[in-house]
Amino acid sequence: MGEDMDGLIEPVAAAPQRHAAAPAQGWAAFSFRAQGMFVAHMNVQQGLTRSSYVFASLTELDEQATPHLGEAVLTVHNVVPTDSHTVILRGEVAWPTHLHITAYVFFIN
């Protein structure tokens, strides 16, 4: 199944909050370390529901936290929106050690 990341991951960046009850769209970025298969629970915090259309991407970061195209292959396997404003992402980092990555999550209601 893969490594289940500990706890809920909070965003490092997100779309500005809107005053509407449920925004029509939004995004958030989550930075963490992963290796092999993993499951990450990410707190989007802004109008996401289980009916939202969700898109995700993974980007490797270098030592300065700058996006980097390295030798590792990063794969998004599954993306699941929930009514608790979280996204569950199953992904894979094909590298023998943990890498610093960012998951970008976009949603549309």
Long-range contacts (C-beta under 8 A, 24 or more apart in sequence): 1-37, 1-39, 2-36, 2-37, 2-38, 2-39, 2-90, 2-92, 3-34, 3-35, 3-36, 3-37, 3-38, 3-39, 4-38, 4-39, 5-32, 5-34, 5-38, 5-39, 5-40, 5-41, 7-41, 8-41, 8-42, 8-43, 8-86, 9-40, 9-41, 9-42, 9-43, 10-43, 11-42, 11-43, 11-44, 11-45, 12-102, 14-44, 14-45, 14-46, 15-46, 17-46, 20-47, 21-47, 22-47, 22-49, 22-109, 23-47, 23-109, 24-108, 24-109, 25-106, 25-107, 25-108, 25-109, 26-106, 26-107, 27-104, 27-105, 27-106, 27-107, 28-104, 28-105, 29-102, 29-103, 29-104, 29-105, 30-102, 30-103, 30-105, 31-61, 31-65, 31-100, 31-101, 31-102, 32-100, 32-101, 32-103, 33-98, 33-99, 33-100, 33-101, 34-91, 34-93, 34-98, 34-99, 34-101, 35-93, 35-95, 35-96, 35-97, 35-98, 35-99, 36-92, 36-93, 36-94, 37-77, 37-90, 37-91, 37-92, 38-90, 38-91, 38-92, 38-93, 39-88, 39-89, 39-90, 40-88, 40-89, 40-91, 40-103, 41-86, 41-87, 41-88, 42-86, 42-87, 42-88, 42-89, 42-103, 42-105, 43-85, 43-86, 44-85, 44-86, 44-87, 44-105, 44-107, 45-85, 46-85, 47-85, 47-107, 47-109, 48-81, 48-82, 48-85, 48-86, 48-87, 48-107, 48-109, 49-81, 49-82, 49-83, 49-109, 50-81, 50-82, 50-83, 51-81, 51-109, 52-81, 52-107, 52-108, 52-109, 53-107, 53-108, 53-109, 54-79, 54-80, 54-81, 54-87, 54-105, 54-106, 54-107, 55-79, 55-105, 55-106, 55-107, 56-87, 56-89, 56-103, 56-104, 56-105, 56-106, 57-103, 57-104, 58-91, 58-93, 58-101, 58-102, 58-103, 58-104, 59-101, 59-102, 59-104, 60-99, 60-100, 60-101, 61-99, 61-100, 61-101, 61-102, 65-100, 67-102, 70-99, 71-95, 72-99, 74-101, 79-105, 81-107
